[in-house]
Amino acid sequence: MAYGLLKGKKGIISGALDEKSIAWKVALKAKEEGASIVLTNAPIAMRMGEIKKLAEACEAEIIPADATVVEEIENLYTKSMDVLGGKVDFVLHSIGMSPNIRKGKAYGDLNYDWFMKSVDVSALSFHKFLQVAEKLDAINEWGSVVGLTYMAAQRTFPFYTDMAEAKAMLESIARSYGYRYGKLKKVRVNTVSQSPTKTTAGTGIGGFDKFYDFADKIAPLGNASADDCADYVVTLFSDLTKMVTMQNLFHDGGFVNTGISEDVMSLLD
């Protein structure tokens, strides 16, 4: 059921790869709620994914951009404003990648050049999105920028390795830039810490299936799905949350505040 939460609003959705992607679900939900959107992803990711199918469903233009390159982000905002007919009202940052995880490097054996790539793609790109938007005055007052994160930024998950540091930086950037952008333009900046989700990227992490089941047994509401996350993100794009900023918002069925559950304890009997 649609509520018209984003009627007349314009936005940029990054990171949609395929139908399992949270960004994919957010794009569909934003369209359903009345928004006009532009889709973006890195050229290599676009070749691997199915973004053209999403663009057709959302009646959206695709503007390729490498999120680590300032000039390409400048082009993204400039062209988006041309396509959409003005400044944007919301931006989704759904970008993350770790060469160390992809290549199976243990935390005590990280390749530091790859580590820097993880940070650049997964965290610094968020700052670049915000800084370029500010300089181009590309986001309307009371606009909303949301980055997707994971609670490994606060707690240790051995399989998450250098992405934990990248997500911690992402969340810090949301607070620091959230203060700055709020003072300058009333733009709010938040991160959403989502449950383990069966996306193409998530399932590529070693041991994911077991941890997914564990988290589902710990969280009193169970794991939040990608569709659930899209619903939540859309509320953060809407005017209903105009005074929410600089927050890391947990969307995980209560996992973060649960020490142990009966379901897990029963497995130990």
N, C-alpha and C positions, 0 to 999 in steps of 0.2 A: 504494500500500500504506500502510495506517495503522498507527501504532505506539502509539497511546494516549498520546501525549506530553502532552496537555492534559486528560486524563480528570479530570473533577470541577472543572476550573477555569472561571472566569467572566471575561468581558472585554468591552471596548468597542472597536468597529472604526469609525473615522471615514473619510470620504472616498470611499466606494464610489459610483461614478457609473454605470458600465455594465460589461459583461463584459470589457472591455479593462483595467479599473482594477486596479492592484496590490492595493488594499484589497479589491476584490471577490474576488480570488484568495485573499487571506489569510483572509477570512471563511469561504470554503468549506473551506479547509485546516484552520482552527481547529475548525470543526464536525466535520470528518472525524476529527480527532485527539481528539475527545471533549469539546470545550469548549461551554459555553453562552454566547451572545453577544447583545449589543445593538448595533444599527447606528445610526449618526448621520451627518448631513450638514446643510449649510445648507439652509433651505427652498427657496431658488432653485435650488440644485443638485439637490435632490430632484425638482423639477418638470421639470428637464431630463433626468434620468437614469431608470434602471429599477430603483431600489433595492427596490421592492415585490417584484419577481421574486426578488431575492437573499434578502429576508426570508423568503419562502415556502420557498426551498431550505434555508435555515439554521434554520428554525423560530425566527426571531428577531423581537423587537419593534423598531420604528423609533422613535427619539426625536429629533425635529428639534432642531438647536442651531446658532446662529451662533457659530462658534469665536472671534469677536472680542469677544463680549459675555459678561462674567463671570457675570451672572445666568442666562444660558441654559446655561452650562457647569455651574453649580451645580444647575440643574434636571436636566441630563443625568445627573450623578452620582447625585443623590438618587433619581430615577426608576429608574435602572439598578439601584441597590441594592435597590429595592423589587421590580422585575421579576425579578432574578436571585437574590434571597433572601440578600443579604449583600454584603460588600465584593467588589471585583473583583480579579482576579489579573494582568490585563494590559490595556494600552491601546495601540492603534495610532493614531498621528498621521500621517495621509496627506492633508495639507491644503496647498495652495499655489496662488497666483494672482497674476499681475502685469497690471494694467491697461495698463502701458506696452508690454508685449510684445503683448498682445491688440490694441492700437491701433497697433502698428508703430512705436513711438517708438525712435529710435536712442539709444545710451547717452549721447551728447553732447547730447541734446535731451530729457532726461527731464522729465516733468511731476512736480514734487516732491510734490504732493498724492497723485498716483497711486503714487509711490514709497513714501510712508508707508503707503498701503493695502497694497502688496505686503508690506512688513515686518510690518504688523499681522496680516494673514491668514496669511502663510507662516512667521513666526517667533515673534512675540509670543503668538500663539495657543497655541504649545507651552508657553510659560511659564505662560500662564493655565490650561491643562489640568493642569499640575503643581501650581501654587500652590493651585488650588481643590481638587484631590484631597488635598493635604496638609491643608488647613484642615478639610475634611470627614472626614478620615481614611477615605478611600474606597478605598484600595488596601491589600491584605493585605501583611504582611511577606513579603519575598522576591518581591514582585510585579515586573513588568517593563513598562516604557514604552518604545516604539520609535517614532522619527520617521524618515520617509523623506527622504533628501537627495540631493544630486548633487555630483560632484567639481568643479563650477564654483565651489564654495566655496573651493577651494585653487588652481585653475588657471583661466586666462582662456579663456573661450569667448565670442566676440563676440556671438553671437545670444542669450546668456542674460541680458544686461544687468542690470537691478536685482535679478533673482532670485538672482544670484550673492551679492550682499550679504545678502539674506534668508536664504539657505541657510547662509552663514557664521555668521550670528547664531543660527540654529537649532542648529547644531553646538556653538556656545559655550554656549548654554543647557543642552544635554544634559550638558556637562561640569560646569557650575556647579551645576545642580540635581541632577545625579547625585551629586555630593559631598554636598550637603545631605540629599537623600532617603535616601542610603545610611546616613549617620550617624543619621538620625532613625528610619527604619523598615526598613532593609535593602532598600529598593526600588531597583532598578537602572534606569538610564536610558541608552539608547544610540541612535545614529542608524545607518541603513544607507544607504550611498552606492551606488545602483543604476546599472547600465548604462543607456544610452539605451534606452527601452522604448516600444513602439508603443501607448501609451495615447491616449485622446482628447485629453488635455491636451498630451502630448508632441508628437504629430504636428501640433499647432497652432503650433509654434514654427518660424519661417522657417528653411529649410535643413535641417530635421530628417532627411529621408530620406538626404541625402548624408552627414550626420554619422553617422547610424546605420550606414551601410555602412562608413564609415571606421573607426569604433570596432570593428566586427565583424572587420575585417581586421587591426587592431592587436592586439586581445586574443587571446592564445594559445588560450583556450578559446572565443572568440567572445563575443557579447553574452549576458548572462544574461536569460532571459525573465521575464515577470511570474509565471509558475508557479514558476520557480526561486526567485524572490525570496520568494514566499509560503512555500516550504519553509524557507528560511533564517530568515525572521521568526518562524515557529512555533518553531524551535529556541530563539530568544531569549526567547520566552514561556515556554518549558519550564524545568523544574528542572535540566536538563543544563547550563545556562549561568548558574547562580545566582551565580557569582563574576565575571561579566563586566559591567562598568558604566563609564560615562563614556567610551565608545569610539565613534569613527566607523569603522564596519566596511565596508570596500569589498567590494561584491558585483558584480563587473564583469568576470569572466573573466580577470583579470590586467591589464586595460587600464592601471590606475594606475601599475604598475611597469614598463611596456613603453615604451621610447623610440621604437623603430621596428621594423617587422616586414618579413619577406621579401615578404609579400603587397603591402604598400604600396610597398616599394622596386621591385618589379616593374612597378608602374604608372608609375614615373618613367623607365624605360628607353626 
